[in-house]
Amino acid sequence: MRVEGDLDLATTPLVRDALADAPSGARVVLDLSACTFLDSSAVQLFATAARDAEQAGGSLAVVAPDPAVARVLEITRMDTILEVHRSLETAL
């Protein structure tokens, strides 16, 4: 899945719905290469989606090449509960 622009309170429901449509037990790669901003609702979405994926036998990986987006994932410790990659190639 690819996210473009801001991932915030207005857009996280769209991503949440898309993640819910992923097959149970799948490995999902969320490509944030074109994402320019994350807020706390995005962080909460990642935490919930990672937990749900793990419980279903799958996983969630995030591609975050933008240093600002990657920094949010580091500060919030999301990088300790989901895979964070700098490129789509390493995530796949």
Backbone as ProteinMPNN parsed JSONL, in Angstrom:
{"seq_chain_A": "MRVEGDLDLATTPLVRDALADAPSGARVVLDLSACTFLDSSAVQLFATAARDAEQAGGSLAVVAPDPAVARVLEITRMDTILEVHRSLETAL", "coords_chain_A": {"N_chain_A": [[0.838, -1.173, 0.0], [0.447, 2.248, -0.686], [1.036, 5.441, 0.604], [0.295, 8.817, 0.134], [1.161, 12.22, 0.624], [-0.12, 13.868, 3.539], [-0.484, 11.971, 6.523], [-2.844, 11.886, 8.632], [-5.362, 12.859, 11.059], [-7.53, 13.198, 9.338], [-6.995, 11.492, 7.197], [-6.171, 8.975, 8.133], [-8.366, 7.169, 8.612], [-8.943, 6.206, 6.024], [-6.64, 4.744, 5.363], [-6.718, 2.904, 7.424], [-9.045, 1.472, 6.713], [-8.171, 0.368, 4.279], [-6.08, -1.262, 5.185], [-7.572, -3.045, 6.69], [-8.756, -4.497, 4.701], [-6.782, -6.15, 3.825], [-5.591, -9.487, 3.313], [-6.066, -11.869, 5.922], [-3.369, -12.688, 8.014], [-1.445, -11.904, 6.246], [1.608, -10.425, 4.998], [2.061, -7.117, 5.142], [3.123, -4.28, 3.404], [3.579, -1.0, 3.983], [3.966, 1.729, 2.173], [5.525, 4.647, 2.695], [6.883, 6.458, 1.173], [6.06, 8.695, -0.273], [4.861, 10.144, 1.631], [4.461, 12.981, 3.632], [4.015, 13.883, 6.175], [3.284, 12.833, 9.498], [0.892, 12.329, 12.045], [-0.246, 11.938, 15.479], [-2.436, 10.24, 15.22], [-1.746, 8.625, 13.097], [0.428, 7.249, 14.15], [-0.861, 5.812, 16.157], [-2.513, 4.254, 14.545], [-0.542, 2.677, 13.23], [0.464, 1.22, 15.423], [-1.785, -0.251, 16.251], [-2.402, -1.64, 13.872], [-0.067, -3.145, 13.503], [-0.144, -4.8, 15.773], [-2.585, -6.168, 15.308], [-1.988, -7.459, 12.884], [0.095, -9.153, 13.666], [-1.234, -10.791, 15.532], [-2.865, -12.145, 13.795], [-1.108, -13.706, 12.481], [0.424, -12.482, 10.587], [2.334, -9.673, 9.354], [3.447, -6.24, 9.634], [5.13, -3.958, 7.701], [6.92, -0.923, 7.254], [7.797, 1.539, 4.946], [9.958, 4.129, 5.085], [11.577, 6.501, 3.84], [11.944, 9.239, 4.1], [13.607, 11.459, 6.2], [12.307, 12.964, 8.249], [9.842, 11.683, 8.615], [10.751, 9.132, 9.297], [12.018, 9.792, 11.665], [9.866, 10.459, 13.366], [8.802, 7.907, 13.698], [10.9, 6.734, 15.079], [11.095, 8.328, 17.44], [8.637, 7.817, 18.636], [8.942, 5.191, 19.121], [7.93, 3.314, 17.409], [9.48, 1.96, 15.673], [10.334, -0.183, 17.093], [8.293, -1.972, 17.243], [7.378, -2.545, 14.745], [8.53, -3.337, 11.447], [10.767, -1.1, 10.028], [11.795, 0.333, 7.104], [14.196, 1.811, 4.875], [13.913, 1.78, 2.168], [11.773, 0.625, -0.486], [12.618, -1.644, -1.752], [14.18, -3.032, 0.183], [12.207, -3.658, 1.961], [10.618, -5.456, 0.707]], "CA_chain_A": [[0.0, 0.0, 0.0], [1.234, 3.478, -0.791], [0.403, 6.629, 1.175], [0.837, 10.063, -0.406], [0.758, 13.421, 1.348], [-0.188, 13.8, 4.993], [-1.222, 10.898, 7.187], [-3.314, 12.576, 9.828], [-6.71, 12.516, 11.522], [-8.455, 13.163, 8.201], [-6.675, 10.435, 6.232], [-5.925, 7.652, 8.719], [-9.457, 6.204, 8.41], [-8.817, 5.589, 4.697], [-5.579, 3.749, 5.453], [-7.236, 1.853, 8.313], [-9.952, 0.643, 5.917], [-7.369, -0.388, 3.315], [-5.385, -2.313, 5.94], [-8.577, -4.043, 7.095], [-9.057, -5.319, 3.53], [-5.667, -7.065, 3.544], [-5.885, -10.857, 3.738], [-5.619, -12.236, 7.266], [-2.105, -13.401, 8.04], [-0.56, -11.416, 5.191], [2.657, -9.442, 5.294], [1.668, -5.877, 4.473], [4.149, -3.244, 3.341], [2.972, 0.322, 3.865], [4.989, 2.577, 1.571], [5.377, 6.057, 3.06], [7.861, 7.215, 0.404], [5.463, 9.964, -0.7], [4.192, 10.723, 2.802], [5.22, 14.144, 4.079], [3.693, 14.242, 7.557], [2.548, 11.871, 10.334], [0.494, 12.827, 13.36], [-0.441, 10.883, 16.478], [-3.416, 9.249, 14.764], [-1.0, 7.684, 12.254], [1.212, 6.411, 15.062], [-1.828, 4.887, 16.769], [-2.894, 3.32, 13.485], [0.55, 1.723, 13.053], [0.521, 0.341, 16.592], [-2.942, -1.155, 16.185], [-2.271, -2.498, 12.694], [1.021, -4.105, 13.761], [-0.652, -5.788, 16.736], [-3.591, -6.999, 14.643], [-1.316, -8.312, 11.896], [0.83, -10.194, 14.395], [-2.205, -11.727, 16.099], [-3.421, -12.936, 12.696], [-0.038, -14.481, 11.88], [1.072, -11.705, 9.534], [3.219, -8.626, 9.835], [3.348, -4.93, 9.005], [6.393, -3.272, 7.468], [6.728, 0.452, 6.812], [8.904, 2.133, 4.2], [10.018, 5.537, 5.479], [12.865, 7.073, 3.453], [12.031, 10.645, 4.51], [14.168, 11.521, 7.556], [11.347, 13.491, 9.213], [8.874, 10.61, 8.889], [11.489, 8.091, 10.033], [12.28, 10.314, 13.016], [8.628, 10.285, 14.138], [8.716, 6.487, 14.041], [11.921, 6.476, 16.099], [10.727, 9.02, 18.683], [7.48, 7.14, 19.223], [9.356, 3.804, 19.314], [7.244, 2.431, 16.472], [10.499, 1.131, 15.041], [10.569, -1.365, 17.92], [7.167, -2.913, 17.146], [7.16, -2.907, 13.355], [9.715, -3.207, 10.595], [10.894, 0.176, 9.329], [12.804, 0.231, 6.049], [14.494, 3.06, 4.161], [13.543, 1.648, 0.745], [10.781, -0.399, -0.775], [13.343, -2.858, -2.118], [14.564, -3.787, 1.38], [10.99, -4.098, 2.65], [10.025, -6.578, -0.026]], "C_chain_A": [[0.881, 1.234, 0.0], [0.412, 4.652, -0.26], [1.091, 7.854, 0.594], [0.307, 11.234, 0.402], [0.783, 13.203, 2.843], [-0.968, 12.579, 5.461], [-1.6, 11.442, 8.55], [-4.736, 12.145, 10.155], [-7.708, 12.398, 10.372], [-8.223, 11.963, 7.283], [-6.439, 9.055, 6.834], [-7.114, 6.697, 8.581], [-9.397, 5.506, 7.049], [-7.763, 4.484, 4.709], [-6.022, 2.592, 6.341], [-8.156, 0.91, 7.537], [-9.188, -0.213, 4.912], [-6.619, -1.526, 4.007], [-6.353, -3.414, 6.358], [-8.932, -4.969, 5.941], [-7.932, -6.297, 3.175], [-6.026, -8.465, 4.03], [-5.318, -11.142, 5.135], [-4.338, -13.049, 7.177], [-1.109, -12.941, 6.99], [0.553, -10.538, 5.756], [2.309, -8.214, 4.469], [2.825, -4.897, 4.545], [3.439, -1.924, 3.066], [4.067, 1.287, 3.413], [4.69, 4.042, 1.863], [6.366, 6.941, 2.304], [7.343, 8.581, -0.019], [4.692, 10.641, 0.436], [5.071, 11.837, 3.362], [5.014, 14.494, 5.544], [2.95, 13.103, 8.226], [2.117, 12.575, 11.602], [0.239, 11.644, 14.288], [-1.476, 9.846, 16.051], [-2.746, 8.216, 13.856], [-0.192, 6.722, 13.116], [0.303, 5.377, 15.722], [-2.28, 3.835, 15.758], [-1.817, 2.263, 13.283], [0.619, 0.732, 14.206], [-0.592, -0.697, 16.541], [-2.802, -2.138, 15.032], [-1.165, -3.537, 12.884], [0.563, -5.193, 14.723], [-1.65, -6.726, 16.066], [-2.965, -7.951, 13.634], [-0.591, -9.463, 12.583], [-0.121, -11.234, 14.971], [-2.807, -12.631, 15.031], [-2.356, -13.768, 11.991], [0.667, -13.768, 10.747], [2.033, -10.701, 10.129], [2.958, -7.338, 9.071], [4.746, -4.349, 8.901], [6.079, -1.893, 6.912], [7.987, 0.899, 6.083], [8.88, 3.625, 4.482], [11.379, 6.134, 5.123], [13.045, 8.532, 3.876], [12.535, 10.719, 5.946], [13.178, 12.031, 8.605], [10.315, 12.431, 9.598], [9.547, 9.502, 9.688], [11.743, 8.526, 11.472], [11.044, 10.183, 13.902], [8.497, 8.834, 14.583], [9.735, 6.109, 15.11], [11.521, 7.08, 17.443], [9.595, 8.303, 19.397], [7.73, 5.657, 19.474], [8.566, 2.818, 18.45], [8.243, 1.509, 15.786], [10.844, -0.109, 15.865], [9.433, -2.383, 17.812], [6.788, -3.255, 15.71], [8.449, -2.699, 12.576], [9.686, -1.845, 9.919], [12.061, 0.058, 8.367], [12.997, 1.584, 5.383], [14.13, 2.992, 2.686], [12.53, 0.537, 0.58], [11.466, -1.724, -1.105], [13.717, -3.687, -0.883], [13.35, -4.302, 2.142], [10.37, -5.32, 1.996], [10.901, -7.762, 0.054]], "O_chain_A": [[1.943, 1.249, 0.623], [-0.749, 4.833, -0.627], [2.319, 7.928, 0.562], [-0.852, 11.242, 0.816], [1.606, 12.445, 3.357], [-1.981, 12.206, 4.87], [-0.8, 11.459, 9.486], [-5.246, 11.178, 9.59], [-8.63, 11.585, 10.431], [-9.164, 11.472, 6.659], [-6.499, 8.057, 6.115], [-6.891, 5.495, 8.441], [-9.764, 4.336, 6.94], [-7.969, 3.416, 4.133], [-5.736, 1.432, 6.044], [-8.062, -0.309, 7.683], [-9.515, -1.383, 4.714], [-6.535, -2.631, 3.47], [-5.986, -4.589, 6.377], [-9.362, -6.101, 6.165], [-8.109, -7.169, 2.325], [-6.696, -8.611, 5.052], [-4.219, -10.701, 5.471], [-4.229, -13.976, 6.375], [-0.036, -13.53, 6.856], [0.44, -9.987, 6.851], [2.269, -8.272, 3.24], [3.43, -4.704, 5.599], [2.78, -1.762, 2.039], [4.975, 1.616, 4.175], [3.727, 4.607, 1.345], [6.658, 8.054, 2.742], [8.121, 9.531, -0.113], [3.957, 11.603, 0.208], [6.275, 11.659, 3.543], [5.752, 15.308, 6.098], [2.088, 12.473, 7.614], [2.889, 13.339, 12.18], [0.481, 10.493, 13.924], [-1.404, 8.693, 16.476], [-3.144, 7.051, 13.852], [-0.137, 5.524, 12.84], [0.661, 4.204, 15.828], [-2.412, 2.658, 16.095], [-2.13, 1.077, 13.175], [0.812, -0.464, 13.988], [-0.356, -1.884, 16.764], [-3.055, -3.332, 15.195], [-1.316, -4.686, 12.467], [0.848, -6.372, 14.514], [-1.57, -7.943, 16.236], [-3.363, -9.112, 13.537], [-0.658, -10.607, 12.133], [0.156, -12.432, 14.905], [-3.214, -13.755, 15.323], [-2.654, -14.458, 11.016], [1.436, -14.39, 10.013], [2.491, -10.853, 11.262], [2.336, -7.34, 8.009], [5.464, -4.258, 9.897], [5.099, -1.712, 6.19], [9.103, 0.665, 6.547], [7.907, 4.309, 4.164], [12.244, 6.263, 5.99], [14.174, 9.008, 3.997], [11.945, 10.099, 6.831], [13.211, 11.57, 9.746], [9.96, 12.299, 10.769], [8.973, 8.992, 10.65], [11.687, 7.708, 12.39], [11.166, 9.829, 15.075], [8.122, 8.565, 15.724], [9.462, 5.256, 15.954], [11.603, 6.41, 18.473], [9.596, 8.195, 20.623], [6.857, 4.947, 19.973], [8.54, 1.622, 18.737], [7.892, 0.406, 15.368], [11.564, -0.988, 15.392], [9.585, -3.527, 18.239], [5.975, -4.149, 15.477], [9.342, -1.97, 13.008], [8.685, -1.478, 9.303], [13.177, -0.275, 8.764], [12.077, 2.401, 5.334], [14.045, 4.023, 2.019], [12.442, -0.374, 1.403], [10.955, -2.794, -0.776], [13.586, -4.911, -0.9], [13.452, -5.276, 2.888], [9.687, -6.114, 2.644], [10.575, -8.81, -0.502]]}, "name": "protein", "num_of_chains": 1, "seq": "MRVEGDLDLATTPLVRDALADAPSGARVVLDLSACTFLDSSAVQLFATAARDAEQAGGSLAVVAPDPAVARVLEITRMDTILEVHRSLETAL"}
